[in-house]
Amino acid sequence: MEQRINAFEKAPGALKALYGIGAYLAKSPVEGQLLDLIYFRVSQINGCAFCLDMHSKDLRAKGETEQRLYMVAAWREALVYTNRERAALAWAEAVTRLNNNDVPDAVYNEARKYFNEEELVDLTLAITTINTYNRINIAFRTPGGNYKVGMFA
């Protein structure tokens, strides 16, 4: 599959706006490791090869285990995630998929057990941002496999 447009080269100003969100989220009370796990899971749902490559490598570089990466698609049945991580994963899936144009009350109520209002806003911003990156990369067929840890730092 051939890349259509290299958005990083052809529209750096557009992506710079997204980088500002990343800078904000780097200061979020939501732990970075959890945000990276969410980025990875949302990228799985959307099938974004570039983002899966990037976030799997970033997570591994930060000490995430391969077991947890392998099992994140089946997190409901896996015993290796905390309740906070489970609530975040459920929230990420619901916000990404928007089944029936809704995020169910049960998912929201579970998330509120583990995240205060500021954290939940930040988590939602992180989810919508990775969805944006996924859609840019998928639309323009950004190839996965060449990411180096820290490449965009």
Backbone bond lengths (Angstrom), bond angles and torsions (degrees), N, CA, C in turn:
res aa  C-N    CA-C-N  psi(-1)  N-CA   C-N-CA  omega(-1)  CA-C   N-CA-C  phi
1 M - - - 1.446 - - 1.529 108.13 -
2 E 1.294 116.01 131.60 1.462 121.24 -177.36 1.522 111.16 -95.88
3 Q 1.316 115.41 137.09 1.463 120.43 177.79 1.527 109.41 -64.64
4 R 1.328 115.56 135.19 1.463 120.61 -179.42 1.529 111.44 -82.01
5 I 1.314 115.79 -53.03 1.458 122.50 -179.61 1.522 107.55 -141.28
6 N 1.315 116.46 137.89 1.458 120.20 171.54 1.525 106.57 -91.45
7 A 1.325 115.27 93.29 1.467 121.06 -175.70 1.525 111.89 -61.61
8 F 1.325 116.71 -30.12 1.465 120.44 179.71 1.525 111.14 -64.95
9 E 1.338 116.46 -33.31 1.472 121.18 179.50 1.527 112.34 -90.22
10 K 1.327 117.65 -40.95 1.463 121.53 -171.38 1.526 114.41 -85.32
11 A 1.331 117.25 -21.41 1.470 119.73 -178.62 1.522 110.91 -140.86
12 P 1.326 117.42 57.26 1.465 119.46 -176.96 1.528 112.83 -60.89
13 G 1.326 117.61 -30.42 1.459 120.24 178.89 1.520 112.07 -65.45
14 A 1.316 116.73 -39.28 1.466 120.67 178.16 1.524 110.44 -63.32
15 L 1.302 116.35 -43.42 1.464 119.69 -179.35 1.521 111.75 -73.95
16 K 1.320 116.63 -26.17 1.463 119.86 178.01 1.531 110.55 -59.69
17 A 1.317 116.88 -35.00 1.462 120.46 177.19 1.525 110.55 -61.56
18 L 1.313 116.80 -40.36 1.467 120.57 177.79 1.525 111.06 -69.18
19 Y 1.311 117.43 -34.86 1.467 120.16 178.29 1.528 110.61 -61.57
20 G 1.331 116.64 -33.91 1.464 120.38 176.86 1.520 111.54 -61.95
21 I 1.313 116.57 -37.94 1.470 119.90 176.20 1.519 109.29 -64.74
22 G 1.321 116.80 -41.67 1.460 120.55 177.95 1.518 112.05 -60.71
23 A 1.330 116.66 -39.70 1.471 120.48 177.66 1.523 110.46 -64.44
24 Y 1.322 116.97 -39.96 1.464 120.64 176.60 1.532 110.08 -62.71
25 L 1.327 116.32 -47.35 1.464 120.23 -177.08 1.528 112.29 -67.03
26 A 1.319 117.80 -25.38 1.467 120.76 176.69 1.522 111.49 -63.41
27 K 1.333 117.00 -21.71 1.459 122.27 179.05 1.528 111.86 -101.93
28 S 1.304 116.80 5.16 1.465 121.98 -177.64 1.528 110.93 -68.05
29 P 1.329 116.72 150.28 1.460 119.05 172.68 1.528 112.98 -69.37
30 V 1.327 117.58 -13.12 1.468 120.59 174.85 1.523 107.06 -76.46
31 E 1.313 115.80 124.15 1.454 121.19 -175.08 1.538 112.38 -60.02
32 G 1.328 114.72 138.76 1.456 122.22 -176.89 1.514 113.71 -57.43
33 Q 1.306 117.32 -38.70 1.468 120.99 179.71 1.522 110.35 -61.80
34 L 1.325 117.10 -39.07 1.462 120.80 178.51 1.530 110.29 -68.61
35 L 1.318 116.97 -41.78 1.468 119.34 177.03 1.525 110.71 -60.04
36 D 1.323 117.10 -42.90 1.466 120.05 178.54 1.526 111.31 -62.99
37 L 1.317 117.38 -37.90 1.469 120.82 177.49 1.529 109.90 -63.82
38 I 1.321 116.67 -40.49 1.462 121.50 177.46 1.531 110.10 -64.94
39 Y 1.325 116.87 -43.43 1.469 120.05 178.20 1.532 110.30 -58.60
40 F 1.308 115.80 -41.43 1.455 120.80 -179.92 1.525 110.77 -64.61
41 R 1.343 116.97 -47.75 1.472 120.57 -178.00 1.524 111.70 -64.79
42 V 1.315 118.01 -44.71 1.465 120.62 178.96 1.528 110.01 -62.54
43 S 1.320 117.22 -39.13 1.465 120.65 177.98 1.519 111.47 -65.67
44 Q 1.335 117.64 -31.70 1.467 120.12 172.88 1.519 110.55 -63.79
45 I 1.320 115.83 -48.59 1.466 120.59 -179.09 1.524 110.39 -56.97
46 N 1.327 116.39 -43.82 1.460 121.08 -176.67 1.523 113.51 -83.33
47 G 1.317 117.81 -14.69 1.463 121.28 179.43 1.518 113.36 72.51
48 C 1.328 117.02 40.51 1.462 121.60 -179.61 1.528 110.07 -94.35
49 A 1.317 116.12 103.09 1.463 121.33 -176.68 1.521 111.92 -61.84
50 F 1.335 117.24 -43.19 1.460 119.95 -178.50 1.524 110.33 -60.08
51 C 1.325 117.08 -47.81 1.467 120.65 -177.22 1.529 111.91 -70.04
52 L 1.327 117.29 -35.18 1.467 119.43 175.96 1.522 110.58 -63.27
53 D 1.316 116.71 -42.47 1.458 121.18 177.45 1.523 109.71 -60.50
54 M 1.331 116.21 -49.92 1.460 120.57 -176.85 1.526 112.05 -63.26
55 H 1.318 117.22 -52.05 1.461 119.34 -173.30 1.522 112.93 -73.07
56 S 1.319 118.37 -29.61 1.468 118.49 174.90 1.522 110.24 -66.96
57 K 1.314 117.34 -40.61 1.465 121.00 179.38 1.523 111.00 -69.27
58 D 1.331 116.91 -41.98 1.462 119.82 177.67 1.531 111.15 -62.90
59 L 1.320 116.76 -43.65 1.467 120.31 179.20 1.524 111.11 -62.51
60 R 1.313 117.36 -45.19 1.474 120.64 179.68 1.525 110.09 -62.64
61 A 1.325 117.45 -39.95 1.463 120.91 179.65 1.526 111.46 -64.75
62 K 1.331 116.75 -26.95 1.468 121.59 179.20 1.524 112.20 -91.64
63 G 1.336 116.81 6.58 1.455 120.10 174.14 1.519 115.71 99.47
64 E 1.319 118.10 4.44 1.461 119.74 178.21 1.525 109.34 -65.32
65 T 1.325 116.50 143.53 1.462 120.16 -178.47 1.528 110.67 -83.87
66 E 1.301 114.39 151.07 1.461 119.67 176.24 1.524 110.72 -62.50
67 Q 1.331 116.65 -38.07 1.460 120.37 -179.85 1.528 110.78 -55.77
68 R 1.323 117.43 -46.92 1.467 120.60 -178.59 1.533 111.23 -66.95
69 L 1.318 117.47 -35.30 1.464 120.18 176.34 1.524 111.34 -66.66
70 Y 1.322 115.97 -43.98 1.468 120.02 -179.51 1.520 111.69 -62.97
71 M 1.320 117.19 -34.37 1.458 120.82 -172.19 1.527 114.25 -95.72
72 V 1.321 119.07 -1.82 1.463 119.80 -173.89 1.529 112.70 -63.51
73 A 1.303 119.00 -29.25 1.469 120.41 177.88 1.529 111.32 -67.21
74 A 1.316 116.66 -21.35 1.473 122.36 178.71 1.518 110.35 -118.87
75 W 1.321 116.83 39.68 1.467 122.17 -172.94 1.524 113.10 -59.11
76 R 1.315 118.13 -27.99 1.474 120.26 -178.78 1.535 111.69 -64.53
77 E 1.316 116.43 -31.09 1.463 120.97 -177.99 1.525 112.90 -98.81
78 A 1.315 117.37 -4.18 1.466 121.59 -176.37 1.522 110.54 -95.94
79 L 1.307 116.04 139.29 1.460 121.41 -177.32 1.527 113.55 -90.78
80 V 1.308 118.10 5.16 1.459 121.67 -171.17 1.530 114.24 -94.95
81 Y 1.327 117.79 5.27 1.460 121.36 -178.96 1.519 110.23 -113.84
82 T 1.326 116.04 143.58 1.459 121.05 178.46 1.531 109.70 -75.46
83 N 1.311 116.24 167.23 1.464 119.82 176.74 1.528 111.32 -62.40
84 R 1.326 116.72 -37.05 1.475 120.65 177.39 1.528 110.03 -63.51
85 E 1.325 116.93 -43.90 1.466 120.21 178.21 1.525 110.75 -63.91
86 R 1.310 116.94 -41.24 1.469 120.84 178.94 1.521 111.13 -61.68
87 A 1.326 116.39 -43.31 1.464 120.01 178.88 1.531 110.31 -63.30
88 A 1.334 116.60 -40.33 1.464 120.92 178.91 1.522 111.36 -67.11
89 L 1.318 117.06 -41.04 1.466 120.69 178.86 1.526 110.87 -64.90
90 A 1.323 116.93 -42.38 1.467 120.31 177.68 1.524 110.46 -62.83
91 W 1.346 116.58 -43.57 1.463 121.17 178.52 1.528 109.81 -61.83
92 A 1.327 117.31 -44.94 1.468 121.66 -179.42 1.524 111.28 -60.65
93 E 1.313 116.81 -43.89 1.458 119.83 179.70 1.524 111.31 -65.42
94 A 1.327 116.87 -42.83 1.463 120.60 -178.85 1.528 111.54 -66.20
95 V 1.333 117.33 -42.47 1.464 121.02 -179.82 1.527 110.27 -69.18
96 T 1.314 118.03 -35.58 1.459 121.66 179.58 1.520 111.77 -71.24
97 R 1.315 117.50 -44.10 1.470 121.39 -174.43 1.520 113.39 -85.66
98 L 1.321 118.29 -31.30 1.462 123.44 -179.19 1.536 112.00 43.39
99 N 1.321 116.31 54.49 1.461 120.37 177.80 1.517 110.05 -59.69
100 N 1.320 115.73 131.24 1.468 122.11 -178.10 1.524 111.97 55.43
101 N 1.338 116.53 31.36 1.466 121.90 -179.77 1.523 112.70 54.99
102 D 1.335 116.16 40.29 1.454 119.92 -174.47 1.533 110.33 -149.83
103 V 1.328 114.19 148.86 1.458 121.54 165.54 1.530 104.31 -107.48
104 P 1.329 117.74 115.64 1.467 120.53 -172.74 1.528 113.75 -60.17
105 D 1.328 114.81 146.11 1.459 120.96 178.07 1.522 111.66 -56.57
106 A 1.314 117.50 -38.88 1.466 120.34 -178.51 1.524 111.01 -61.48
107 V 1.319 117.09 -39.52 1.472 121.38 179.03 1.528 109.20 -68.88
108 Y 1.321 116.93 -43.62 1.465 120.95 177.77 1.531 110.98 -61.21
109 N 1.319 116.48 -47.82 1.471 120.55 -177.76 1.528 111.38 -62.31
110 E 1.315 117.19 -37.66 1.465 120.31 177.04 1.529 110.59 -67.34
111 A 1.322 116.66 -42.18 1.465 120.20 178.36 1.524 111.08 -62.21
112 R 1.321 117.32 -38.58 1.473 121.23 -179.21 1.529 112.65 -67.09
113 K 1.318 117.46 -19.60 1.464 120.33 175.36 1.527 111.14 -68.00
114 Y 1.324 116.36 -28.83 1.462 121.28 -171.89 1.527 114.24 -115.26
115 F 1.329 117.29 -10.93 1.457 121.20 -177.70 1.520 109.48 -132.84
116 N 1.333 116.24 132.15 1.463 118.47 173.92 1.533 107.92 -74.79
117 E 1.312 116.78 177.97 1.465 120.16 -174.59 1.526 112.22 -62.52
118 E 1.336 117.37 -43.39 1.465 119.80 178.98 1.527 110.71 -61.94
119 E 1.320 116.34 -45.19 1.461 119.96 179.67 1.525 111.51 -62.04
120 L 1.310 116.73 -38.88 1.468 119.60 -178.59 1.527 110.98 -69.53
121 V 1.323 117.04 -36.06 1.470 119.71 174.11 1.528 109.27 -63.90
122 D 1.327 117.59 -45.92 1.465 121.13 179.34 1.526 111.42 -62.30
123 L 1.314 116.57 -42.69 1.465 120.58 178.36 1.528 110.20 -60.96
124 T 1.319 116.33 -42.43 1.465 120.49 179.44 1.525 110.81 -66.15
125 L 1.320 117.05 -40.41 1.462 120.53 176.25 1.529 110.39 -61.63
126 A 1.317 117.16 -41.75 1.469 120.68 178.10 1.529 110.84 -61.81
127 I 1.305 116.68 -41.92 1.470 121.55 -179.49 1.525 110.71 -65.04
128 T 1.328 116.33 -46.39 1.466 118.15 -179.37 1.526 111.31 -67.63
129 T 1.324 117.12 -31.92 1.460 120.19 179.39 1.520 111.35 -69.24
130 I 1.332 118.08 -44.40 1.467 118.85 178.92 1.521 110.15 -66.99
131 N 1.323 117.57 -32.99 1.460 119.34 173.98 1.523 110.72 -61.49
132 T 1.327 117.60 -39.42 1.466 121.23 177.69 1.528 110.59 -63.54
133 Y 1.335 116.50 -48.56 1.473 119.22 177.27 1.524 111.07 -58.76
134 N 1.329 117.07 -43.96 1.467 120.34 179.25 1.517 110.89 -56.99
135 R 1.314 116.53 -45.58 1.457 120.20 -176.40 1.526 112.04 -68.37
136 I 1.314 117.04 -37.30 1.472 120.08 175.49 1.527 109.69 -63.04
137 N 1.325 116.41 -49.18 1.469 120.22 -177.21 1.520 112.39 -66.16
138 I 1.322 117.34 -38.30 1.463 120.29 179.28 1.531 110.25 -70.36
139 A 1.336 117.21 -44.87 1.469 120.59 -179.08 1.519 112.26 -59.84
140 F 1.325 115.98 -39.44 1.463 120.09 -176.63 1.524 113.15 -100.24
141 R 1.346 115.21 6.81 1.471 122.56 175.33 1.527 112.74 55.78
142 T 1.320 115.21 48.60 1.458 120.18 176.19 1.525 108.01 -66.45
143 P 1.326 118.25 121.36 1.465 119.72 -176.02 1.531 112.40 -72.43
144 G 1.308 115.58 145.83 1.453 121.48 175.13 1.511 110.81 -99.04
145 G 1.327 115.75 158.11 1.454 120.09 174.26 1.510 115.55 117.68
146 N 1.312 117.91 -14.34 1.457 120.09 -176.77 1.525 113.77 -109.28
147 Y 1.315 117.74 4.68 1.460 120.26 -177.47 1.528 110.14 -67.37
148 K 1.330 114.89 139.72 1.468 122.80 173.57 1.525 107.57 -115.88
149 V 1.319 116.61 135.89 1.464 121.43 -179.02 1.525 110.04 -53.85
150 G 1.311 115.90 130.80 1.449 121.31 179.12 1.521 114.74 84.67
151 M 1.304 117.01 3.79 1.449 122.32 -175.40 1.532 113.16 -57.17
152 F 1.313 117.31 -31.94 1.464 120.81 -177.27 1.526 112.44 -109.57
153 A 1.312 116.58 13.97 1.473 119.75 -178.46 1.509 111.71 -72.62
